[in-house]
Amino acid sequence: MAQRGPSSVRPENGQPTLTPPTFATYYENAVVTARTRNPSRRDEPKLPEGPLIGGDVAKHLHRLRDEIYENRRKTAEERSKRPSVADFYKGRHVLVTGGSGFLGRMLIEQLLRTCRDIGNIYIVLRAKKGESPERRLQALVSVQLFDRLRAEQPDALSKIIVLPGDITALGLGLSRQHQDLVRREVSVVYHVAASVRFDDPIQKAILTNVRSTREVVELARGMRIAALVHVSTAYTNMDQYDPVLEKVYPTEVDWRSAIRMAEEMSSADLWAMDCLGHKLRGFHVNTYTFTKAMAEKVIDDVAEELPVIIVRPSIVIPAYKDPIPGWIDNLNGMGGMWAAGGKGLIRVLYEPNPVIFNTVPADLAVKNTILASWVCGQNFSLSAEESVRRGANVVNATTPGDQRLGVTHKDMAFGVENLSNRIAFPGCVRDPKTVQAKNYVLYTMLHWYHHILFSIVLDTAARLTGRKPRLLMYQRNVMVGLQATEPFMKTFNFGMENQNYLQTIIHPKDEEAYSTLDFYGARASKETLMDWAYNCVRGVMVYTLKEEVKPENVDQIPKLKMLMKLYHGTIAALVAMAVYVMVG
């Protein structure tokens, strides 16, 4: 392939070529002065009218699904001439960064289970909390996620090989021996690793999310690379609304300057950068989306040199069906919301306008990520647009948000409340119930009453009975999490042409393992929606919180409702008495 730009994206010998910049000079030089990235910004789209389940929603989704099925039928002979995913991976060795994370582990499991003849899967792992990378691997694969693989292919896990390293270090922290091994053996790379913390200092975020991407590219240059897949996020372009297209958008800060800043600036200037970071980030609300957007540009800049593709999942939720319905191992995003709502911690949410969160089950995101590597390895261009073809292919691993397949606050409340007769979290502080406040003044009043005052009362009771007060601390953590996600409380529409194309050209042998279209029936009826919600809530409870599903958990809900009525009545009586005394 023809090279674009310099032969290396890192200064030769790792030596800086310029004097260390100050905050002022960096800010002046790095930021595009005119900020012409998106001159015709569109307003946030209005939500379509109609019910959330059944009716026109199901018709729209089924029409989209049936069109893809029809195109598959027409092209079955042509599709069968290409190698399947399993054929493509036969004998190939794979490198995965971020293999210890939620998506990383699911990616490894899916590859091993569906591609029996795959070679070794090398994962970059660092020592953590006194545990060696090898010991960490044993813990990572001992979870229920790999039970199906262990039952079907007992020896498959032996293909996972640890490479001690650190993605924040130069060369990914790999030894020279392991770098040579990777260059010699590996032909497919998945760069999944990233810091997903929204409040990371800017230096840490750049080194973790941007420089690590550059280091992966540097490593791939020495390989017989067939596909380099970069897993990003659908929210790297939050100034776009209708829709966010499957292409790499320009960034306001050059990624090379950002890396140089993180490597060379003094601690005082880095402190100033953190304080004034919002000026640098522009429309980006946190360092996560800011650095992930720059990481996409790293990949885009080598698109004419290396076979690269970018996959952008939206808000990842528990698995729909593979390998376990409801699998999730963290409380990020919706998992934390379901847990907090189910435990009774969240009672009131501020939502001035209805918002659809574009969510994608983890297994759907993983399947589209693997299909992206498959199509990249066969040198397909997913776009007919010339300007996009010259850059990196992009796949939005999202769901049709404009057709209301996403999740709303109403859905979360609907799911947790209506499931309380089937499944309930142990240790609830009150019955699960959530209301949305459209007025901020009303929300503030309800927040103080339902969250702050309630927590103070229960913590006071805990102190009086000799127990440790915890509820106010939990409420603080929940509120911090809600504030961090508040900028994402908008309805985004994402272009899905490339994802739909992947699902259209899929090999007939791969339809069972890699088709994602059956998820489009999740909102066909109240029953299917409730089954989906049940698996999500159960997954958070069983796999993340390590709690058991017991009938007695459900039996406690009516008692909690009675206690809450008593609580509200007591508070009302105390307020009435106070008013009487003051007026009296």
DOTOR-763356 format. One line per 2 residues: number of its first residue (from 1); their letters; for each residue y, x, z of C-alpha. Coordinates in nm, 2 decimals. Example, Ala and Ser with C-alpha at 12.3 -4.5 7.8 and 13.67 -1.06 7.14 Angstrom:
! DOTOR-763356
1) as) -0.45 1.23 0.78; -0.11 1.37 0.71
//
This chain:
! DOTOR-763356
1) ma) 0.00 0.00 0.00; 0.36 0.11 -0.05
3) qr) 0.52 0.24 0.26; 0.83 0.08 0.39
5) gp) 1.08 0.30 0.58; 0.99 0.63 0.76
7) ss) 0.63 0.75 0.79; 0.64 0.71 1.16
9) vr) 0.82 0.46 1.38; 0.83 0.70 1.67
11) pe) 1.04 1.02 1.67; 0.84 1.33 1.57
13) ng) 0.67 1.50 1.86; 0.80 1.23 2.08
15) qp) 1.14 1.40 2.12; 1.46 1.20 2.11
17) tl) 1.69 1.28 1.82; 2.01 1.15 1.98
19) tp) 2.18 1.19 2.31; 2.09 0.93 2.57
21) pt) 2.31 0.62 2.51; 2.52 0.46 2.77
23) fa) 2.52 0.09 2.82; 2.85 0.05 2.64
25) ty) 2.74 0.25 2.33; 2.40 0.09 2.32
27) ye) 2.54 -0.26 2.34; 2.80 -0.18 2.07
29) na) 2.55 -0.03 1.83; 2.24 -0.24 1.89
31) vv) 2.37 -0.60 1.86; 2.45 -0.74 1.52
33) ta) 2.82 -0.80 1.54; 2.85 -1.11 1.33
35) rt) 2.55 -1.28 1.48; 2.47 -1.44 1.15
37) rn) 2.10 -1.48 1.22; 2.10 -1.85 1.19
39) ps) 2.43 -1.98 1.05; 2.30 -2.34 0.99
41) rr) 2.15 -2.41 1.32; 2.01 -2.76 1.35
43) de) 2.04 -3.00 1.63; 1.75 -3.07 1.85
45) pk) 1.54 -3.34 1.68; 1.51 -3.69 1.82
47) lp) 1.17 -3.80 1.92; 0.99 -4.05 1.70
49) eg) 0.95 -4.40 1.83; 0.62 -4.54 1.91
51) pl) 0.34 -4.53 2.16; 0.19 -4.20 2.29
53) ig) -0.17 -4.30 2.22; -0.34 -4.51 1.95
55) gd) -0.15 -4.70 1.68; 0.06 -4.51 1.43
57) va) 0.01 -4.18 1.62; -0.36 -4.18 1.55
59) kh) -0.31 -4.29 1.19; -0.07 -4.00 1.13
61) lh) -0.31 -3.75 1.29; -0.61 -3.89 1.11
63) rl) -0.43 -3.89 0.78; -0.35 -3.52 0.82
65) rd) -0.71 -3.44 0.93; -0.86 -3.64 0.64
67) ei) -0.64 -3.46 0.39; -0.78 -3.13 0.50
69) ye) -1.13 -3.27 0.50; -1.08 -3.39 0.14
71) nr) -0.94 -3.05 0.03; -1.25 -2.88 0.19
73) rk) -1.48 -3.12 0.00; -1.31 -3.04 -0.33
75) ta) -1.32 -2.66 -0.28; -1.66 -2.63 -0.11
77) ee) -1.81 -2.43 -0.40; -1.52 -2.19 -0.41
79) rs) -1.51 -2.15 -0.04; -1.88 -2.07 -0.02
81) kr) -1.83 -1.76 -0.24; -1.62 -1.59 0.02
83) ps) -1.77 -1.41 0.32; -1.79 -1.62 0.64
85) va) -1.62 -1.50 0.96; -1.96 -1.37 1.08
87) df) -2.01 -1.19 0.75; -1.67 -1.03 0.77
89) yk) -1.73 -0.90 1.12; -2.09 -0.78 1.05
91) gr) -2.10 -0.42 1.17; -1.73 -0.40 1.24
93) hv) -1.59 -0.25 1.55; -1.29 -0.42 1.71
95) lv) -1.01 -0.31 1.94; -0.85 -0.56 2.18
97) tg) -0.55 -0.51 2.40; -0.50 -0.77 2.67
99) gs) -0.87 -0.83 2.70; -0.84 -0.91 3.07
101) gf) -0.60 -1.20 3.01; -0.67 -1.57 2.95
103) lg) -0.66 -1.56 2.57; -0.80 -1.21 2.55
105) rm) -1.12 -1.30 2.73; -1.17 -1.62 2.53
107) li) -1.12 -1.42 2.21; -1.39 -1.17 2.31
109) eq) -1.63 -1.45 2.41; -1.57 -1.63 2.08
111) ll) -1.63 -1.32 1.87; -1.95 -1.22 2.05
113) rt) -2.09 -1.57 2.05; -2.02 -1.66 1.69
115) cr) -2.05 -1.32 1.52; -2.39 -1.20 1.64
117) di) -2.39 -0.89 1.42; -2.04 -0.77 1.53
119) gn) -2.01 -0.41 1.63; -1.86 -0.29 1.96
121) iy) -1.55 -0.45 2.11; -1.33 -0.19 2.27
123) iv) -1.08 -0.31 2.53; -0.80 -0.11 2.68
125) lr) -0.80 -0.15 3.06; -0.61 0.02 3.34
127) ak) -0.72 0.08 3.69; -0.57 -0.19 3.92
129) kg) -0.55 -0.23 4.30; -0.79 0.06 4.35
131) es) -1.05 -0.07 4.10; -1.16 0.14 3.81
133) pe) -1.15 -0.01 3.46; -1.53 -0.02 3.45
135) rr) -1.55 -0.22 3.77; -1.27 -0.45 3.65
137) lq) -1.47 -0.52 3.34; -1.78 -0.63 3.55
139) al) -1.56 -0.88 3.74; -1.39 -1.00 3.42
141) vs) -1.72 -1.10 3.25; -1.89 -1.24 3.56
143) vq) -1.70 -1.57 3.54; -1.83 -1.91 3.40
145) lf) -1.65 -1.84 3.07; -1.94 -1.61 2.96
147) dr) -2.23 -1.82 3.09; -2.30 -1.98 2.76
149) lr) -2.29 -1.64 2.59; -2.53 -1.49 2.85
151) ae) -2.77 -1.78 2.80; -2.77 -1.76 2.42
153) qp) -2.73 -1.38 2.37; -2.83 -1.19 2.69
155) da) -2.75 -0.85 2.54; -2.41 -0.94 2.38
157) ls) -2.20 -0.83 2.67; -2.32 -0.47 2.63
159) ki) -2.10 -0.45 2.32; -1.79 -0.46 2.53
161) iv) -1.68 -0.10 2.59; -1.39 -0.01 2.82
163) lp) -1.13 0.25 2.71; -0.92 0.35 3.02
165) gd) -0.55 0.32 2.92; -0.22 0.16 2.99
167) it) -0.03 -0.03 2.72; 0.31 0.06 2.87
169) al) 0.23 0.43 2.81; 0.27 0.63 2.50
171) gl) -0.04 0.63 2.29; -0.15 0.32 2.50
173) gl) -0.25 0.57 2.77; -0.57 0.66 2.58
175) sr) -0.72 1.00 2.60; -0.72 1.21 2.28
177) qh) -1.10 1.16 2.26; -1.07 0.78 2.28
179) qd) -0.79 0.78 2.03; -1.01 0.97 1.78
181) lv) -1.30 0.73 1.86; -1.08 0.43 1.78
183) rr) -0.94 0.58 1.46; -1.30 0.67 1.35
185) ev) -1.48 0.34 1.44; -1.24 0.05 1.46
187) sv) -1.13 -0.16 1.16; -0.99 -0.48 1.33
189) vy) -0.72 -0.47 1.60; -0.61 -0.76 1.82
191) hv) -0.29 -0.68 2.01; -0.29 -0.96 2.27
193) aa) -0.15 -0.77 2.57; 0.20 -0.86 2.69
195) sv) 0.39 -0.93 3.01; 0.44 -1.31 3.03
197) rf) 0.67 -1.29 3.32; 1.01 -1.45 3.24
199) dd) 1.20 -1.24 3.50; 1.08 -0.89 3.41
201) pi) 1.35 -0.62 3.42; 1.46 -0.55 3.06
203) qk) 1.32 -0.19 3.07; 0.97 -0.31 3.17
205) ai) 0.97 -0.59 2.92; 1.07 -0.36 2.64
207) lt) 0.81 -0.10 2.73; 0.54 -0.36 2.77
209) nv) 0.60 -0.59 2.48; 0.79 -0.39 2.22
211) rs) 0.69 -0.02 2.26; 0.33 -0.11 2.31
213) tr) 0.34 -0.29 1.97; 0.48 0.02 1.81
215) ev) 0.20 0.23 1.97; -0.06 -0.01 1.84
217) ve) 0.09 0.03 1.49; 0.09 0.41 1.53
219) la) -0.28 0.40 1.63; -0.37 0.17 1.34
221) rg) -0.21 0.41 1.09; -0.50 0.65 1.14
223) mr) -0.77 0.38 1.10; -0.95 0.23 0.80
225) ia) -0.78 -0.08 0.91; -0.88 -0.42 0.77
227) al) -0.67 -0.64 0.99; -0.41 -0.60 1.26
229) vh) -0.35 -0.92 1.45; -0.04 -0.95 1.67
231) vs) -0.05 -1.24 1.92; 0.31 -1.35 1.98
233) ta) 0.45 -1.68 2.11; 0.59 -1.99 1.92
235) yt) 0.90 -1.97 2.13; 1.04 -1.64 1.99
237) nm) 1.29 -1.84 1.79; 1.44 -2.10 2.03
239) dq) 1.75 -2.14 1.83; 1.54 -2.31 1.56
241) yd) 1.44 -2.67 1.61; 1.34 -2.86 1.30
243) pv) 1.11 -2.68 1.23; 1.03 -2.33 1.34
245) le) 0.88 -2.19 1.02; 0.59 -1.96 0.98
247) kv) 0.79 -1.65 0.91; 0.95 -1.36 1.10
249) yp) 1.32 -1.43 1.17; 1.58 -1.16 1.20
251) te) 1.66 -1.03 1.55; 2.00 -0.96 1.69
253) vd) 1.89 -0.63 1.84; 1.71 -0.36 1.65
255) wr) 1.37 -0.28 1.81; 1.41 0.09 1.76
257) sa) 1.74 0.10 1.95; 1.58 -0.12 2.23
259) ir) 1.29 0.12 2.28; 1.53 0.42 2.28
261) ma) 1.74 0.25 2.54; 1.44 0.17 2.76
263) ee) 1.32 0.53 2.73; 1.65 0.72 2.77
265) ms) 1.91 0.52 2.96; 2.00 0.61 3.31
267) sa) 1.90 0.39 3.60; 2.26 0.29 3.65
269) dl) 2.29 0.18 3.29; 1.96 -0.01 3.31
271) wa) 2.09 -0.19 3.62; 2.40 -0.29 3.43
273) md) 2.18 -0.40 3.14; 1.98 -0.63 3.38
275) cl) 2.30 -0.77 3.52; 2.45 -0.84 3.18
277) gh) 2.13 -0.91 3.00; 2.22 -1.26 2.89
279) kl) 2.50 -1.11 2.68; 2.25 -0.89 2.50
281) rg) 1.97 -1.15 2.47; 2.20 -1.40 2.29
283) fh) 2.01 -1.73 2.26; 1.70 -1.59 2.43
285) vn) 1.67 -1.74 2.78; 1.46 -1.46 2.93
287) ty) 1.33 -1.11 2.86; 0.99 -1.24 2.75
289) tf) 1.10 -1.43 2.44; 1.37 -1.16 2.37
291) tk) 1.11 -0.88 2.36; 0.84 -1.08 2.19
293) am) 1.08 -1.15 1.90; 1.15 -0.78 1.86
295) ae) 0.77 -0.71 1.87; 0.73 -0.94 1.57
297) kv) 0.99 -0.73 1.38; 0.78 -0.41 1.46
299) id) 0.49 -0.58 1.29; 0.70 -0.72 1.00
301) dv) 0.85 -0.38 0.92; 0.50 -0.23 0.85
303) ae) 0.37 -0.53 0.65; 0.39 -0.35 0.32
305) el) 0.20 -0.05 0.47; -0.07 -0.22 0.69
307) pv) -0.27 -0.54 0.67; -0.09 -0.73 0.95
309) ii) -0.06 -1.09 1.06; 0.12 -1.26 1.35
311) vr) -0.02 -1.56 1.54; 0.21 -1.77 1.76
313) ps) 0.05 -2.00 2.01; 0.27 -2.26 2.18
315) iv) 0.21 -2.36 2.54; -0.16 -2.28 2.60
317) ip) -0.35 -2.54 2.80; -0.72 -2.56 2.91
319) ay) -0.99 -2.53 2.64; -1.07 -2.85 2.45
321) kd) -1.45 -2.79 2.42; -1.55 -2.42 2.36
323) pi) -1.71 -2.26 2.53; -1.65 -2.49 2.83
325) pg) -1.43 -2.80 2.82; -1.13 -2.74 3.05
327) wi) -1.17 -2.37 3.09; -0.85 -2.20 3.24
329) dn) -0.81 -1.91 3.47; -0.44 -1.92 3.56
331) ln) -0.16 -2.14 3.69; 0.09 -2.05 3.42
333) gm) 0.26 -2.34 3.23; 0.09 -2.67 3.24
335) gg) -0.19 -2.55 3.47; 0.06 -2.50 3.75
337) mw) 0.22 -2.83 3.68; -0.11 -3.02 3.70
339) aa) -0.20 -2.83 4.02; 0.14 -2.89 4.19
341) gg) 0.14 -3.26 4.08; -0.22 -3.31 4.19
343) kg) -0.16 -3.16 4.53; 0.14 -3.38 4.58
345) li) 0.40 -3.10 4.58; 0.59 -3.24 4.28
347) rv) 0.73 -3.59 4.32; 1.04 -3.59 4.10
349) ly) 1.12 -3.43 3.77; 1.46 -3.41 3.60
351) ep) 1.43 -3.53 3.24; 1.75 -3.66 3.09
353) np) 1.58 -3.71 2.75; 1.21 -3.76 2.67
355) vi) 1.06 -3.42 2.58; 0.73 -3.34 2.41
357) fn) 0.58 -3.00 2.51; 0.39 -2.86 2.21
359) tv) 0.07 -2.76 2.37; -0.24 -2.61 2.22
361) pa) -0.58 -2.59 2.38; -0.69 -2.23 2.44
363) dl) -1.00 -2.25 2.22; -0.80 -2.38 1.93
365) av) -0.55 -2.09 1.96; -0.84 -1.84 1.97
367) kn) -1.01 -1.99 1.67; -0.70 -1.98 1.46
369) ti) -0.64 -1.62 1.57; -0.98 -1.51 1.45
371) la) -0.94 -1.70 1.13; -0.61 -1.52 1.08
373) sw) -0.79 -1.18 1.11; -1.05 -1.31 0.86
375) vc) -0.79 -1.41 0.60; -0.58 -1.09 0.66
377) gq) -0.89 -0.88 0.61; -0.94 -1.04 0.27
379) nf) -0.58 -0.96 0.17; -0.47 -1.33 0.13
381) sl) -0.11 -1.41 0.13; -0.05 -1.74 0.31
383) sa) 0.29 -1.81 0.17; 0.41 -1.88 -0.18
385) ee) 0.77 -1.79 -0.09; 0.85 -1.44 -0.23
387) sv) 1.07 -1.33 0.07; 0.80 -1.43 0.31
389) rr) 0.52 -1.27 0.11; 0.69 -0.93 0.14
391) ga) 0.68 -0.96 0.52; 0.41 -1.02 0.77
393) nv) 0.20 -1.34 0.74; 0.26 -1.58 1.03
395) vn) 0.05 -1.86 1.17; 0.19 -2.10 1.42
397) at) -0.11 -2.18 1.64; 0.05 -2.51 1.75
399) tp) -0.02 -2.88 1.73; 0.17 -3.14 1.53
401) gd) 0.45 -3.20 1.78; 0.64 -3.43 1.55
403) qr) 0.34 -3.66 1.55; 0.32 -3.66 1.93
405) lg) 0.00 -3.47 1.99; 0.19 -3.27 2.26
407) vt) 0.22 -3.34 2.63; 0.51 -3.51 2.80
409) hk) 0.60 -3.54 3.17; 0.48 -3.90 3.14
411) dm) 0.15 -3.78 3.01; 0.11 -3.54 3.31
413) af) 0.19 -3.81 3.55; -0.02 -4.06 3.36
415) gv) -0.32 -3.82 3.37; -0.30 -3.71 3.73
417) en) -0.22 -4.05 3.88; -0.47 -4.25 3.67
419) ls) -0.74 -4.00 3.73; -0.71 -4.02 4.11
421) nr) -0.99 -4.27 4.12; -1.22 -4.02 3.94
423) ia) -1.11 -3.68 4.05; -0.86 -3.56 4.31
425) fp) -0.76 -3.22 4.45; -0.87 -3.14 4.80
427) gc) -0.60 -3.07 5.06; -0.34 -3.30 4.90
429) vr) -0.02 -3.33 5.11; 0.03 -3.68 4.96
431) dp) -0.10 -3.90 4.69; -0.03 -3.77 4.33
433) kt) 0.27 -3.96 4.18; 0.56 -3.83 3.97
435) vq) 0.88 -4.00 3.86; 1.13 -3.89 3.60
437) ak) 1.50 -3.90 3.68; 1.74 -3.91 3.39
439) ny) 2.06 -3.88 3.60; 2.11 -3.54 3.76
441) vl) 2.29 -3.68 4.07; 2.00 -3.92 4.12
443) yt) 1.75 -3.63 4.07; 1.93 -3.42 4.33
445) ml) 1.92 -3.69 4.59; 1.55 -3.76 4.52
447) hw) 1.47 -3.39 4.52; 1.62 -3.35 4.86
449) yh) 1.44 -3.65 5.00; 1.10 -3.61 4.84
451) hi) 1.07 -3.24 4.83; 1.30 -3.07 5.09
453) lf) 1.31 -3.32 5.37; 0.94 -3.40 5.33
455) si) 0.85 -3.03 5.35; 1.07 -2.98 5.66
457) vl) 0.90 -3.27 5.83; 0.55 -3.14 5.76
459) dt) 0.64 -2.78 5.84; 0.79 -2.90 6.17
461) aa) 0.47 -3.09 6.25; 0.27 -2.78 6.16
463) rl) 0.47 -2.57 6.41; 0.43 -2.83 6.68
465) tg) 0.05 -2.82 6.64; 0.03 -2.44 6.63
467) rk) -0.03 -2.41 6.26; 0.15 -2.19 6.01
469) pr) 0.42 -2.37 5.82; 0.37 -2.33 5.44
471) ll) 0.50 -2.63 5.26; 0.86 -2.53 5.22
473) my) 0.75 -2.20 5.09; 0.52 -2.37 4.84
475) qr) 0.81 -2.60 4.73; 1.03 -2.30 4.68
477) nv) 0.77 -2.14 4.45; 0.73 -2.46 4.25
479) mv) 1.11 -2.50 4.21; 1.14 -2.14 4.10
481) gl) 0.87 -2.20 3.84; 1.04 -2.52 3.72
483) qa) 1.37 -2.35 3.68; 1.21 -2.07 3.48
485) te) 1.06 -2.32 3.24; 1.37 -2.54 3.22
487) pf) 1.50 -2.38 2.90; 1.18 -2.48 2.73
489) mk) 1.23 -2.84 2.81; 1.31 -2.93 2.46
491) tf) 1.12 -3.08 2.17; 1.04 -2.82 1.91
493) nf) 0.88 -2.89 1.58; 0.67 -2.61 1.43
495) gm) 0.58 -2.56 1.07; 0.20 -2.56 1.03
497) en) 0.14 -2.50 0.66; -0.04 -2.17 0.72
499) qn) -0.25 -2.31 1.00; -0.35 -2.61 0.79
501) yl) -0.43 -2.37 0.50; -0.66 -2.17 0.73
503) qt) -0.84 -2.48 0.82; -0.86 -2.58 0.45
505) ii) -1.01 -2.25 0.32; -1.25 -2.21 0.60
507) hp) -1.61 -2.11 0.49; -1.85 -2.40 0.51
509) kd) -2.07 -2.20 0.75; -1.77 -2.16 0.99
511) ee) -1.68 -2.53 1.01; -1.88 -2.60 1.32
513) ay) -1.75 -2.29 1.51; -1.39 -2.26 1.38
515) st) -1.27 -2.60 1.28; -1.00 -2.74 1.51
517) ld) -0.96 -3.08 1.35; -1.17 -3.28 1.60
519) fy) -0.89 -3.23 1.85; -0.68 -3.47 1.64
521) ga) -0.88 -3.75 1.78; -0.77 -3.68 2.14
523) ra) -0.51 -3.95 2.13; -0.70 -4.20 1.94
525) sk) -0.73 -4.43 2.24; -0.66 -4.44 2.61
527) et) -1.03 -4.35 2.68; -1.02 -4.03 2.47
529) lm) -0.69 -3.93 2.63; -0.83 -3.98 2.98
531) dw) -1.13 -3.77 2.90; -0.91 -3.49 2.77
533) ay) -0.69 -3.52 3.08; -0.99 -3.52 3.31
535) nc) -1.13 -3.20 3.16; -0.78 -3.03 3.20
537) vr) -0.74 -3.13 3.56; -1.10 -3.05 3.65
539) gv) -1.06 -2.71 3.48; -0.75 -2.62 3.69
541) mv) -0.93 -2.73 4.01; -1.27 -2.57 3.95
543) yt) -1.20 -2.26 3.74; -0.86 -2.16 3.86
545) lk) -0.83 -2.28 4.22; -1.21 -2.24 4.28
547) ee) -1.23 -2.58 4.44; -1.51 -2.84 4.42
549) vk) -1.51 -3.18 4.28; -1.62 -3.41 4.56
551) pe) -1.62 -3.79 4.61; -1.45 -3.74 4.95
553) nv) -1.14 -3.60 4.77; -1.10 -3.93 4.59
555) dq) -1.16 -4.12 4.91; -0.86 -3.96 5.07
557) ip) -0.61 -4.09 4.82; -0.58 -4.45 4.96
559) kl) -0.53 -4.30 5.31; -0.26 -4.08 5.18
561) km) -0.08 -4.38 5.02; -0.08 -4.56 5.35
563) lm) 0.05 -4.25 5.53; 0.33 -4.22 5.28
565) kl) 0.43 -4.59 5.33; 0.44 -4.52 5.70
567) yh) 0.65 -4.20 5.64; 0.90 -4.38 5.42
569) gt) 0.93 -4.67 5.67; 0.99 -4.42 5.96
571) ia) 1.26 -4.24 5.77; 1.43 -4.57 5.67
573) al) 1.42 -4.68 6.04; 1.57 -4.35 6.16
575) va) 1.84 -4.37 5.90; 1.92 -4.73 6.00
577) ma) 1.93 -4.63 6.37; 2.17 -4.34 6.29
579) vy) 2.40 -4.56 6.09; 2.40 -4.82 6.37
581) vm) 2.48 -4.56 6.63; 2.77 -4.41 6.42
583) vg) 2.91 -4.75 6.33; 2.83 -4.91 6.66
//
